[in-house]
Every structure is written in structure tokens, then in C-alpha cells.
Amino acid sequence: MGLLGVGGMGSAYCKMIKVAKKSKKVLLLCIRGEQSQCRRKLKELTKDGAIRKIARTLCVDPWYLSQAYYDSSVWRTT
């Protein structure tokens, strides 16, 4: 099975899923952290069966946080 990569999830998510299923491709989504609405929709699609299985997730946090941020509380770790 091949890969069908998609950067982001907008209003065309249903079309992307249909195209992936029809072409027997794996749909890869890149969902940015601040797009919580997209994450909620992804959860809904998984629960409803539109997306069968999530094979892998990866969280990359590219935001710079100063040492003062980490020093401000014990639970903030690097």
C-alpha cells in the first residue's frame, strides 16, 4: 500500500479520506498543535469509522521557550 501525504486538515478532509480509500493509499495528516478543532474532528472520524486505524502519531514542538520558562515551575521539563 502506498502513501498519500496531506499537510494539514481543512474542509476537504472527507474528500481526502475518499481519495485515499479509493486509491488504496495510506492517508498521512499533519495537524498543527493550535488547530484543536482539527484534532477533535480527527477523533470523531476515527470513532465513527471513517478512519479505521491510526498507525502512528508524532508530536514535535518547534516553539522556543526560554530557560526562565522552565525555571518558573518544577513540572516544566526539557
GROMACS elastic network, one bead per residue, 0.5 to 0.9 nm:
[ bonds ]
;  ai    aj funct       b0    kb
    1    24     6  0.63900   500
    1    25     6  0.57057   500
    1    26     6  0.68798   500
    2    23     6  0.88704   500
    2    24     6  0.73195   500
    2    26     6  0.61774   500
    3    20     6  0.86076   500
    3    24     6  0.88051   500
    3    25     6  0.52043   500
    3    27     6  0.64240   500
    3    28     6  0.72656   500
    4    20     6  0.67427   500
    4    25     6  0.56972   500
    4    26     6  0.55881   500
    4    27     6  0.50115   500
    4    28     6  0.61726   500
    5    26     6  0.79204   500
    5    27     6  0.59409   500
    5    29     6  0.65952   500
    5    30     6  0.84326   500
    6     9     6  0.75787   500
    6    16     6  0.81500   500
    6    27     6  0.70969   500
    6    28     6  0.56713   500
    6    29     6  0.51803   500
    6    30     6  0.66259   500
    7    28     6  0.78775   500
    7    29     6  0.58509   500
    7    31     6  0.73370   500
    8    29     6  0.59814   500
    8    31     6  0.51648   500
    8    32     6  0.72467   500
    8    38     6  0.86798   500
    9    12     6  0.72041   500
    9    13     6  0.58044   500
    9    16     6  0.89536   500
    9    29     6  0.68126   500
    9    30     6  0.73225   500
    9    31     6  0.64971   500
    9    38     6  0.64574   500
    9    42     6  0.88579   500
   10    13     6  0.59304   500
   10    38     6  0.76154   500
   11    14     6  0.76959   500
   11    15     6  0.87815   500
   12    15     6  0.53347   500
   12    16     6  0.63323   500
   12    17     6  0.88512   500
   13    16     6  0.50183   500
   13    17     6  0.62569   500
   13    18     6  0.86973   500
   14    17     6  0.51734   500
   14    18     6  0.62521   500
   14    19     6  0.86437   500
   14    50     6  0.86892   500
   15    18     6  0.50874   500
   15    19     6  0.60891   500
   15    20     6  0.85207   500
   16    19     6  0.51650   500
   16    20     6  0.61015   500
   16    21     6  0.86118   500
   16    27     6  0.76535   500
   17    20     6  0.51157   500
   17    21     6  0.61597   500
   17    22     6  0.85497   500
   17    27     6  0.70256   500
   17    50     6  0.76622   500
   17    51     6  0.76399   500
   18    21     6  0.51629   500
   18    22     6  0.60037   500
   18    23     6  0.84662   500
   19    22     6  0.51237   500
   19    23     6  0.59774   500
   19    24     6  0.82258   500
   19    25     6  0.81320   500
   19    27     6  0.89728   500
   20    23     6  0.52932   500
   20    24     6  0.57584   500
   20    26     6  0.62183   500
   20    27     6  0.58611   500
   21    25     6  0.63551   500
   21    26     6  0.79071   500
   21    27     6  0.85006   500
   22    25     6  0.77914   500
   23    26     6  0.89479   500
   31    34     6  0.85401   500
   31    35     6  0.68812   500
   31    36     6  0.87460   500
   31    38     6  0.69797   500
   31    39     6  0.72262   500
   32    35     6  0.56417   500
   32    36     6  0.82322   500
   32    38     6  0.85481   500
   32    39     6  0.88458   500
   33    36     6  0.66388   500
   33    39     6  0.84134   500
   33    59     6  0.85986   500
   33    61     6  0.83610   500
   34    37     6  0.84953   500
   34    38     6  0.89949   500
   35    38     6  0.54139   500
   35    39     6  0.67458   500
   35    40     6  0.89872   500
   36    40     6  0.62102   500
   36    41     6  0.86093   500
   37    40     6  0.51147   500
   37    41     6  0.62642   500
   37    42     6  0.86616   500
   38    41     6  0.50438   500
   38    42     6  0.61206   500
   38    43     6  0.86284   500
   39    42     6  0.50184   500
   39    43     6  0.62472   500
   39    44     6  0.86308   500
   40    43     6  0.51421   500
   40    44     6  0.62399   500
   40    45     6  0.87032   500
   41    45     6  0.60854   500
   41    46     6  0.85354   500
   42    45     6  0.51094   500
   42    46     6  0.61924   500
   42    47     6  0.85946   500
   42    51     6  0.82260   500
   43    46     6  0.51531   500
   43    47     6  0.61345   500
   43    48     6  0.85801   500
   44    47     6  0.50643   500
   44    48     6  0.60144   500
   44    49     6  0.85176   500
   44    50     6  0.86348   500
   45    48     6  0.51321   500
   45    49     6  0.61408   500
   45    50     6  0.51005   500
   45    51     6  0.57030   500
   45    52     6  0.86791   500
   46    49     6  0.52083   500
   46    50     6  0.59543   500
   46    52     6  0.62303   500
   46    53     6  0.70984   500
   46    54     6  0.79842   500
   47    50     6  0.77451   500
   47    51     6  0.78636   500
   47    52     6  0.85508   500
   48    51     6  0.76584   500
   48    52     6  0.88610   500
   49    52     6  0.54996   500
   49    53     6  0.85873   500
   51    54     6  0.76254   500
   54    57     6  0.75471   500
   61    64     6  0.85381   500
   65    68     6  0.80720   500
   65    69     6  0.62162   500
   65    70     6  0.76448   500
   66    69     6  0.53628   500
   66    70     6  0.70007   500
   66    71     6  0.88982   500
   67    70     6  0.51803   500
   67    71     6  0.61004   500
   67    72     6  0.86054   500
   68    72     6  0.60542   500
   69    72     6  0.52979   500
   69    73     6  0.76596   500
   69    76     6  0.77432   500
   70    73     6  0.63371   500
   70    74     6  0.76880   500
   70    75     6  0.82922   500
   70    76     6  0.51638   500
   70    77     6  0.62256   500
   70    78     6  0.73591   500
   71    74     6  0.71333   500
   71    76     6  0.75312   500
   71    77     6  0.87832   500
   72    76     6  0.77582   500
   73    76     6  0.57226   500
   73    77     6  0.87704   500
   74    77     6  0.74708   500
